[in-house]
Amino acid sequence: MIWLLVAVLLGALVDAPSPAAAAESAVVIPAPAVNDVKAAGPVQTAVLAGGCFWGVQGVYEHVRGVRQVLSGYAGGDKATATYEAVSAGRTRHAESVQIRFDPKEISYGEILQIFFSVVHDPTQLDYQGPDAGPQYRSNIFYAGGAQRKIAEAYIAQLNQGQVFGAAIVTKIEPSRDFYPAEGYHQDFLTRNPRYPYIVINDLPKIEDLKRLFPDLYRATPVLVAAARN
């Protein structure tokens, strides 16, 4: 991801590879047996890490009920919450997204179902696709006991059902401070749809979301840039 970012910052224009070269395929999984009930209430927040935040943010920006998705860093300290430091893999941070969602339209369990099915492979330890290091780990940062209960129960359910070919390695930890990433990382997928990394690794995830979760998919993404205008 680092060398790709350099090319973007330099304004390099390259031809996009074929989407047929997609890295990982989505997995059809059952809905969580333990879930919260959709009901009107204050906007809630979920913080998840599942590899490069470009694609994770891009997926959730296309999910109905999501009000905002920020790319950023979670799990470490403010002093090291920069892309340069986190990329070294020694800050305890994970590339993460902060998802603000309407609990009347989408449940926390559905957020996690998309996370495990479409966003990433939860059996990969400290890497996702071409990106390796603890900063790309699978991690759920729960906000409160209800989110923790749902996350733990869902992982147990998926492991017991042997949904994946290996055990889920996703860490479950209490939410700490979330630090938004630099501006050039926000809405990266939408702003760079022909970028090779995006075409190969992330655009197929948007198609998988549309195919597997048609009731939760929305064609027009909710963007950070739009909220700032």
Buried (B, 14 or more C-beta within 10 A) or exposed (E): BEEBBEBBEEEEEEEBEEEEEBBBEBBEBEEBEBBBEBEEEEEBBBBBBBBBBBBBBBBBBBBBBBBBBBBBBBBBBEEBBBBEBBBEBEBBBBBBBBBBBBBEBBBBBBBBBBBBBBBBBBBBEBBBBBBEBBBBBBBBBBBEEBBBBBBBBBBEBBBEEEBBEEEBBBEEBEBBEBBBBEEEBBBBBBBBBEBBBBBBBBBBBBBBBBEBBEEBBBEEBBBBEEEEE
